[in-house]
Amino acid sequence: MAQPVLSPSGDAHVFIGAGKVYELPLYRLAGLYAPANGEFTTPAFVFPTSGRLWLNADVSWGGSPVTGGCDEGCAAYVMVELQDASTGLVMQGFERTGCKLMNTIGLRLPLNWKRGSAAGGAIAGREVVARVFFRDAIVYALGASS
């Protein structure tokens, strides 16, 4: 199989092999999934000067409503907090409760914090880590917009 190329839209990898063409959404060769509460920390990175981070994820509710409410499939979420890379302390304004994604799918879901997004410029250039908390969701990638 040949190396993948980007689709004209830039949102998919296109593979050609054995006389067939395959397409896969961008950055979705592998992902992290947790049916119950899961969490992971990214390697340290420099917070972008744009102040904008995004997540490639499938945080869709897979269950269906049942009598009296939803099953576990209706409780999918992703929360992201930023921590100072040197101290491991959560950065004020970038707590996980301020950045929550529910019932959504996207290649570049914007990560916005209730208070911290406006202060993104204040931490631009600082070394941080992202701590991701999730349930019944697939996280494929975390990136920055310029």
Secondary structure, DSSP 8 states (H G I E B T S, - for coil): ----EE-TTSSEEEEEETTEEEEEETT-S--EEESS-EEEE---EE--TT--EEEEEEE---S-EETTEE-GGG--EEEEEEEETTT--B-TT--GGGSEE-SEEEEEEEE--TTTGGGHHHHTT-EEEEEEEEESEEEEEEEE--
